[in-house]
Amino acid sequence: MITAIKGFRVRRAAAVAVTTGAVLVTGALTAAPAQAVTTPTITAKGGFLMNSATGKTLFTKAADTKRLTASTTKIMTAKVVLSQSNLNLDTKVTIKKEVSNYIVSKGASSANLIVGDKVTVRQLLYGMMLKSGCDAAMSLADKFGTGTTVNARVKSFIGKMNTMAKNLGMTNTHFDSFDGISNGSNYSTPRDLTKLARSAMKSSTFKTVVKTKYYTAKTITSTGSTRTMATWKNTNALLGWNGTLGIKTGSGTEAKYCLVFAATLNGESVMGTVLTAPDEASRTTDVKKLINYGYAKIS
């Protein structure tokens, strides 16, 4: 019995010594959790993920390849609007016939704004970012561009979008529209769009808008009465899932399915973009994989 006990003690001591040595000499056991995280495979043609607190890259897939951005373009439209000096979010904008004509001619997504109604800048931001209303986006571009005609003001606003992209270091990005309906030269990359999102999310107004699931606007009609609009539902079905805070979906015949996203859980924050996913379900699966992967890499 004594021999057996002695042997057990010796073996146990040796095992402890080996384990301790591994930690002291290599530090490998400490690093093991991060190394054990398997890099996900995504269906989207392009993807990027960063630690939004530090800006450190966590995942890339063709992250600098230029692609169509669809309605994720509206993130930049919002960024330019919110960067205006002395901005009053309660300023009223009258919806013009040109906006309605544009929606009809393009078959564009709409917040169903009514010509002649007065809508605040704040409401237009919600209509653009939740319902993905191209009518709201055009109304903002017309309001904050400069020129004597709607076309001139819209063109001026798109110029501001490109200036902002340059200032943010979005070197592989160019906009030719305010809403992502490309005129042949509207593109960005997963890395650039994530960079834009990180900047945009510094605005408390932007952050509040994009995390909102439902919003009901009350507009002023041309006769001065109040119109309660049908409630706008956020097109981002991932909101609230595992700490998801936004930011913007996009889809189109050529662009396929896109999403710029941000999520925070237990003090860990990630942000990223997927472009050209084959369908909506695949886009959702891709983003869930990246968010979970990001949390695991940071922890």
C-alpha positions in Angstrom: 0.0 0.0 0.0 2.8 2.4 0.9 4.6 1.7 -2.4 1.4 2.3 -4.3 0.7 5.6 -2.6 4.3 6.7 -3.2 4.1 5.8 -6.8 0.8 7.8 -7.2 2.3 10.8 -5.6 5.4 10.7 -7.8 3.4 10.4 -11.0 1.1 13.2 -10.0 4.0 15.5 -9.1 5.6 14.7 -12.5 2.4 15.5 -14.3 2.1 18.9 -12.5 5.7 19.7 -13.3 5.2 19.0 -17.1 2.0 21.1 -17.2 3.6 23.9 -15.3 6.7 23.8 -17.6 4.5 24.1 -20.7 3.0 27.3 -19.4 6.3 28.8 -18.2 8.4 27.9 -21.1 6.1 28.3 -24.1 3.0 30.2 -22.9 1.2 28.0 -25.4 -1.6 27.0 -23.1 -2.5 30.7 -22.6 -2.7 31.3 -26.4 -4.5 28.1 -27.2 -8.1 29.5 -27.1 -7.3 32.0 -29.8 -5.5 29.4 -32.0 -8.4 27.0 -31.6 -10.9 29.4 -33.3 -11.6 28.1 -36.8 -11.6 30.7 -39.6 -15.1 30.6 -41.1 -16.0 30.0 -44.7 -18.5 32.5 -46.2 -20.6 32.4 -49.4 -20.2 36.2 -50.1 -17.6 37.0 -52.6 -16.1 39.7 -50.4 -15.9 40.0 -46.6 -14.1 41.9 -43.9 -14.2 41.9 -40.1 -12.5 44.1 -37.5 -12.3 44.6 -33.8 -14.1 47.9 -33.8 -12.6 49.0 -30.6 -9.0 48.7 -31.9 -9.4 48.6 -35.6 -7.5 45.4 -35.8 -8.4 43.1 -38.8 -9.9 39.8 -37.8 -11.0 38.4 -41.1 -10.6 39.1 -44.8 -11.9 37.6 -48.1 -11.2 39.7 -51.2 -11.4 42.6 -48.8 -10.0 45.2 -51.3 -11.8 44.0 -54.4 -14.1 46.6 -55.8 -17.8 45.6 -55.9 -21.2 47.1 -56.3 -22.5 48.3 -52.9 -26.3 48.5 -53.5 -28.1 50.3 -50.7 -25.1 50.2 -48.3 -24.2 53.3 -50.2 -26.8 55.1 -48.0 -24.4 54.9 -45.1 -22.3 57.5 -46.8 -25.4 59.6 -47.6 -26.2 59.6 -43.9 -22.6 60.3 -43.0 -22.4 63.4 -45.2 -25.7 64.7 -43.9 -24.7 64.3 -40.3 -21.4 66.0 -41.0 -23.0 69.2 -42.0 -22.1 72.2 -39.8 -25.0 73.5 -37.7 -27.2 70.7 -38.7 -30.8 70.9 -37.4 -32.4 67.5 -37.5 -35.9 69.1 -37.2 -35.5 71.1 -40.4 -38.4 70.4 -42.7 -37.9 69.2 -46.3 -40.7 69.4 -48.8 -41.0 66.2 -50.9 -40.7 67.2 -54.6 -42.3 65.7 -57.7 -38.8 65.0 -59.1 -38.3 62.6 -56.2 -41.5 60.7 -57.1 -40.5 60.7 -60.8 -37.1 59.2 -59.9 -38.6 56.4 -57.8 -41.0 55.4 -60.6 -38.4 55.6 -63.3 -35.9 53.4 -61.4 -38.4 51.1 -59.7 -36.5 52.0 -56.6 -37.2 51.0 -53.0 -39.3 53.7 -51.3 -40.3 55.0 -47.9 -43.6 55.9 -49.6 -43.1 59.7 -49.1 -45.9 61.9 -50.4 -45.2 64.8 -52.8 -45.9 68.0 -51.0 -45.5 66.6 -47.5 -43.0 68.3 -45.2 -40.7 65.7 -43.6 -37.9 66.5 -41.1 -34.3 65.6 -41.8 -34.4 63.2 -38.8 -37.4 61.4 -40.3 -35.7 61.2 -43.7 -32.7 59.5 -42.1 -35.1 56.9 -40.6 -36.9 56.4 -43.9 -33.5 56.0 -45.7 -31.8 53.7 -43.2 -34.7 51.5 -42.0 -37.0 51.2 -45.1 -34.1 51.9 -47.4 -36.1 54.6 -49.1 -34.4 56.0 -52.2 -37.0 58.8 -52.0 -35.6 59.8 -48.6 -32.1 59.5 -49.8 -32.8 61.8 -52.8 -34.6 64.3 -50.7 -31.5 64.5 -48.4 -29.1 64.8 -51.4 -31.3 67.6 -52.8 -31.4 69.4 -49.5 -27.7 69.3 -48.7 -26.3 69.7 -52.2 -25.7 73.1 -53.8 -26.9 74.4 -57.1 -30.0 75.9 -58.8 -31.7 72.7 -59.9 -32.4 69.3 -58.3 -30.0 67.6 -60.7 -27.2 70.1 -59.9 -27.8 69.7 -56.1 -27.8 66.0 -56.3 -24.6 66.0 -58.3 -23.0 68.3 -55.8 -24.0 66.0 -52.9 -22.5 63.0 -54.6 -19.3 65.0 -54.9 -19.4 65.5 -51.2 -19.8 61.8 -50.7 -16.6 61.2 -52.7 -14.7 63.9 -50.8 -15.7 62.3 -47.6 -14.6 58.9 -48.9 -11.2 60.3 -49.7 -10.9 62.0 -46.3 -11.7 58.7 -44.6 -9.0 56.9 -46.6 -11.5 54.8 -48.6 -9.0 54.4 -51.5 -11.0 51.8 -53.4 -14.3 53.6 -53.4 -16.3 55.8 -55.7 -19.9 56.9 -55.6 -22.0 58.0 -58.6 -25.3 57.8 -56.7 -26.8 58.8 -53.4 -28.7 55.4 -53.0 -26.6 52.7 -54.6 -28.5 52.5 -57.9 -25.3 52.6 -59.9 -24.8 54.7 -63.0 -21.8 52.6 -64.0 -19.3 53.8 -61.4 -20.6 53.1 -57.9 -18.3 50.7 -56.0 -16.5 50.1 -52.8 -14.8 47.2 -50.9 -15.6 45.3 -47.7 -12.6 47.0 -46.0 -13.6 50.5 -47.1 -17.3 50.1 -46.1 -16.3 48.9 -42.7 -14.0 51.9 -42.3 -17.0 54.1 -43.2 -19.2 52.3 -40.8 -16.7 52.7 -38.0 -16.7 56.5 -38.6 -20.4 56.8 -39.0 -21.1 54.9 -35.7 -19.3 57.7 -33.8 -22.4 59.8 -34.4 -25.0 59.2 -31.7 -27.8 60.1 -34.1 -26.6 57.5 -36.7 -26.2 54.9 -34.0 -29.7 55.5 -32.7 -31.2 55.4 -36.2 -29.6 52.2 -37.4 -30.4 50.1 -34.3 -34.1 51.1 -34.4 -36.4 48.2 -35.5 -39.6 50.3 -36.2 -40.3 54.0 -36.7 -43.5 55.8 -37.4 -43.2 59.3 -38.9 -45.7 62.0 -38.6 -45.4 64.4 -41.6 -47.1 67.7 -42.4 -49.3 67.6 -45.5 -49.5 70.4 -48.1 -52.7 71.6 -46.4 -51.0 71.7 -42.9 -52.6 68.6 -41.4 -50.7 65.8 -39.8 -50.2 62.5 -41.7 -49.2 59.4 -39.8 -47.1 57.3 -42.1 -47.2 53.6 -42.3 -44.6 52.2 -39.8 -41.1 51.7 -41.3 -39.6 48.4 -40.4 -35.8 48.0 -40.5 -34.7 45.8 -43.4 -31.9 44.4 -41.1 -33.4 41.2 -39.7 -30.3 40.6 -37.6 -30.9 43.5 -35.3 -30.7 42.5 -31.7 -29.2 39.0 -32.5 -26.1 38.4 -30.4 -25.6 42.1 -29.8 -26.1 43.3 -33.4 -26.5 47.1 -33.5 -27.1 47.7 -37.3 -26.0 49.0 -39.8 -27.4 48.7 -43.4 -28.5 46.0 -45.8 -28.2 46.2 -49.6 -29.4 44.1 -52.5 -29.7 44.3 -56.2 -29.7 42.2 -59.4 -26.0 42.6 -59.9 -24.9 43.5 -56.4 -26.7 40.4 -55.0 -26.9 40.6 -51.2 -24.8 42.9 -49.0 -24.7 43.9 -45.3 -22.5 46.2 -43.3 -22.9 45.3 -39.6 -21.8 46.1 -36.1 -22.2 44.1 -32.9 -21.2 44.4 -29.3 -21.5 41.7 -26.6 -19.9 41.5 -23.1 -17.6 44.4 -23.9 -16.4 42.9 -27.2 -17.2 44.9 -30.4 -16.9 43.8 -34.0 -17.8 45.5 -37.2 -17.7 44.2 -40.8 -19.1 43.9 -44.3 -20.1 41.1 -46.7 -20.6 41.9 -50.3 -22.2 39.8 -53.1 -23.7 37.0 -51.1 -25.8 34.8 -53.4 -29.1 35.2 -51.4 -30.5 36.7 -48.3 -30.3 33.5 -46.2 -26.6 33.0 -47.1 -25.9 36.7 -46.2 -27.5 36.2 -42.8 -25.5 33.0 -42.2 -22.3 34.6 -43.3 -22.7 37.6 -40.9 -23.6 35.3 -38.0 -20.5 33.3 -38.6 -18.3 36.4 -38.7 -19.8 37.9 -35.6 -19.3 34.7 -33.6 -15.8 34.3 -35.0 -15.0 37.9 -34.1 -16.1 37.5 -30.5 -14.1 34.3 -30.1 -11.0 35.9 -31.6 -11.2 38.8 -29.2 -12.0 36.8 -26.0 
